[in-house]
Amino acid sequence: MDRAFWQQRWQDNLIGFHRTEVNPHLVDYVECLELEPGARFLVPLCGKSVDMLWLQQQGFKVMGVEISELAVESFFRESDLTSSKHIQSSFTVWRSGNIEILCGDAFDLGEEDLAGIDAVYDRAALIALPPTLRRDYARILIEHTPKITRALMVSLEYPQSQMDGPPFSVHSEEIHNLFGGAFDIELLLEQDVLAESEKFRDRGLTSLVEKVFVLKRKA
């Protein structure tokens, strides 16, 4: 699960996690974040997600973070966006309008990189990480982004013994353990998605539950 792993996944086009349509949970629940127009979203491990375009269209600013240059280049090309590039700390920053993507390792993010971020949208970041990295990921979001007051997070729960991740199974209890010290956490949706997930049934899963959470920074 190092840099080379994800870069190779993109190189080999093994990107079953990518969706060509906007995630319906984002559409349904973004209002729960109670953000003003112009608020700035962090989208970690963003790939070439079209969710970033949708957020921009709703009047938000977007900062994605992605390790694969191929994914970043594909996002701007497939979105028909002309981008500029510059170097910022450990990252190459691609920018077009109110969307920018930091190309590099998300675990190199510092406070300067995350300055001005108001909220996090995590559809597939936490569940992409093995247990050894999830606590480090949570620490970055909690300690390096004191301005962040809201987060929308999507997780999957399944018997981990039945399938190797990614995506990994991340249970509600772990999310509370990782983020509960800094955020109040509310479950917005819990639904069984096994019937509509043929690829996961083919991998041997007998249970698959998707959950959506909103996190709000404690006073």
Helices and strands as residue ranges (DSSP letters): H 3-11, H 24-29, G 30-33, E 40-44, H 51-57, E 61-66, H 69-78, E 84-88, E 91-96, E 99-103, G 106-108, E 119-122, G 126-128, H 131-143, E 150-157, G 160-162, H 172-179, E 183-192, H 198-202, E 209-217
